Amino acid sequence: MKKSILLLLLFIPLGILAQGQKIAVVNVNAVFEAMPEIDAYETEMSKLTERYESEYKMLQDQYTRKLSDFTAQRDSLTENIRTLRQQEIEDLATKTQNFVSMAQETISNKRQELIAPIQERFQKAIKDVGAENGYAYIFPNDPQFILSANSSAINITDKVKAKLGIK
């Protein structure tokens, strides 16, 4: 009972605040996918990823080759040469692991570097459309984010696209 009253008291101010204020939704994915910068972003990220994947494959092939050579020759090698080859294989495994970590970090940093101006441009367009049309709140139009079953929110996806010069 106390919880019901407490919840009611929490939501009453939200209802009062929302009255008379215009609420809008925007389909974030539709706008992002239509932005021309996204194609350039995806192309550059694809090229970068391919370069790192190619280098990783080369390291993996080298590791596999050295390991199989070592396994085939292990019994015929002297103790010193066996130890040296084992160390080479371990060093190559460490080098590969370090490469993977560095590549993931570099790709992540590049992704952030490239997407930041696109996100800023998109957010500016949303703010401009909101200011021009007097919207108090603009929410993403996402099936996982439901305002309410009878929401009278206005879909501004087309206005944001127009602001960005997208058809």
Buried (B, 14 or more C-beta within 10 A) or exposed (E): EEEEEEEEEEEEEEEEEBEEEBBBBBBBEBBBEBBEBBEEBEEBBEEBBEEBEEEBEEBEEEBEEBBEEBEEEEEEBEEEEBEEBBEBBEEBBEEBEEBEEEBEEEBEEBBEEBBEEBEEBBEEBBEBBBEEEEBEBBBEBEEEEEBEEEEEBBEBBBBBBEBBEBE
